[in-house]
Amino acid sequence: MEQRTGQKVIVIGAGMGGLSAAIRLACAGLSVTVIETQSGPGGKMRSLPSVAGPVDAGPTVLTLRSVFDALFEAAGERLDDHLHLISQPVLARHWWLDGSTLDLFTDPEASAAAIAAFAGPKAEAQFRRFNALSAQLYTAFDAPMMQAAKPQLGAIAWNALRAPRAWPALQPGLSLGQFLSRSFDDPRLRQLFGRYATYVGGAPHLSPAVLALIWQAEARGVWGVEGGMHRLATALAALAERQGVALEYGRSVRRIERQSGRVSGVVLSDGRVLKCDAVVFNGDPAGLLAGLLGNGAQQALPPSAAHPRSLSAWVWAFAATPSGVDLTHHNVFFASDPAREFGPIARGQMPDEATLYICAQDRQHGPPSGPERFEIIMNAPAKTGEPSGEIAQCRARTFPQLARFGLSFDQPPPDSALTTPAGFAALHPGSQGAIYGRSPQGTLASFQRPGARTRLPGLYLAGGGAHPGAGVPMAALSGKHAAEAILSDLTSASPSRLTDMPGGMSMASRTTGRAPSR
């Protein structure tokens, strides 16, 4: 696209946050270059090869699709013209070792009926109360927390005061696990809804009760991506290129340069120096604190922005033919006791007995014929080292456990199909293997994630480690916040607010699009 300003932005990392920021900045007329270490886009939204085609080895659930509809709309395009999203009426199928199963649905009445058949009329009534409460929590926190560039505590407090049903979940120090114990008599339902803490990298008994709202985000709709979630990353990268963004893969940034106390450019691993007016770091903030991009960037954040660390995972990504149980797209096979999972994890160890999530990638339209693609996720502590025999131990915790439920595969996956916490640490330097950035555990943890702006002028953050937090749509929203902060800061610093003169900038509106600014 035609560039209407002389201002340049370097985006480090082609994950959801980096691509989102790059697209919006390019739409505003800035010159944007994305530097990505890997050979393609996506960051944690990655895939591995298999006999059935690329299999997802990262995020598997797409919620809040309106975030991506808005991103394509900002570029004058439609998401549906580039991706086929498949609405999933069944949110997930849940399995317990006592032989019970439960499907939950996007339709709350269908979920209520399923819970009544599963655990009786009292459990149904408890679910209806929980569903109503989580809806009020979601409403109270959506605009001032998730959609805002930084948490607006006053608006959150005001919204909470207007939602008395939500008050029980807002008690200081109340964990999600404690709140669910008060909400449900059936321990299986406590275990099920407690899993939502792990969606952002926390344990239910240590994470705040307000995370109950994550259920509501998922209940409002889940979509599958035809071909796999990694297709979303490639679609965003293609959209960025159509807006004029330069994408450089297989490159890394060695250092962020400063001049007169602000960002002035980056030095690449090949020695090239790229001058710029701003840098968006789409990586784990812990990497900055570790000094991976130089001393200036290291001082740009307080340690509390990235520590303590969230959970990690052992992730299998492979193709095989299953037998024994009727899988849907998203499946959860629960351990007999959450303490046998989260107790060892808290001590930095592998679970004694794991709860296993399985994404049956090819079951978006029903069971296929032939080998299918699977992703199996087991929660793990964040760590950088890989103990001897860890792969064999993980295999022993995974497939015999599934066999207890009656699920088997015609062939075991190779060791290369497993990504360990140490593997994630290598893929994402400075992360210590944590997948979700800072831990969500603690009453105020959500308010301690860093926002888009840092202490170093010209350096901005995007990605799951920044506000509003982990998850595919949240990371994309962080990119939106970073782009808006850059546009605001560069505009306010210029002598002429909307011009094409040096130091100024002109912004395209949705109505004028790419037409030259007057």
URHUPE-V776464 format. One line per field, one symbol per residue. ss: DSSP state (H for helix, E for strand, C for the rest). phi: phi as a letter, one per 20 degrees, with the letter a starting at -180 (. if undefined). Layout:
BEGIN
ss=???
phi=???
END
This chain:
BEGIN
ss=CCCCCCCEEEEECCCHHHHHHHHHHHHCCCEEEEEECCCCCCCCCCEECCCCCCEECCCCCECCCHHHHHHHHHCCCCHHHCCCEEECCEEEEEECCCCCEEEEECCHHHHHHHHHHHHCHHHHHHHHHHHHHHHHHHHHHHHHHHCCCCCCHHHHHHHHHCCHHHHHHHCCCCEHHHHHHHHCCCHHHHHHHHHHHHHHCCCCCCEEHHHHHHHHHHHCCCEEECCCCHHHHHHHHHHHHHCCCEEEECCCEEEEEEECCEEEEEEECCCCEEECCEEEECCCHHHHHCCCCCHHHHCCCCHHHCCCECCEEEEEEEEECEECCCCCCEEEECCCCHHHHHHHHHCCCCCCCCCEEEEECCCCCCCCCCCEEEEEEEEECCCCCCCCCHHHHHHHHHHHHHHHCCCEECCCCCHHHEECHHHHHHHCCCCCCCCCCECCECCCHHHCCECCECCCECEEECCCCECCCCCHHHHHHHHHHHHHHHHHHHHHHCCCCCCCCCCCCCCCCCCCCCCCCC
phi=.fedceeccddeodegfffffffffffeneeccddcffebepmfedccfbfdogdfccgcdddlfgfegfffffemcdgffccdedfdfefaddccffnecbedcfefffffffffffcoffffffffffffffffffffdffedfeefbgdfffffffffecffeggedfgneeffffffeecfffffffffffffffdncegfdeffffgffgffffeqccedgnoffffffffffffffenfeddemcceeaeecblnbfcrcdefenfddfaebcdedbfgfffffnfdoffffeecfgffccfeefdadcecacadeboceedfdccdeffbgffeeffgfemdfgfbeececeegedfdofeengdeccddcfbffadedfgnfffffffeeffffffenebcfbfffgfeddegffffffcgnfmnfedmffefogdgfedffefedfegndcdbpfedfepfogffffffffffffffffffffeefcfccdfgndbddfefeelefgfe
END
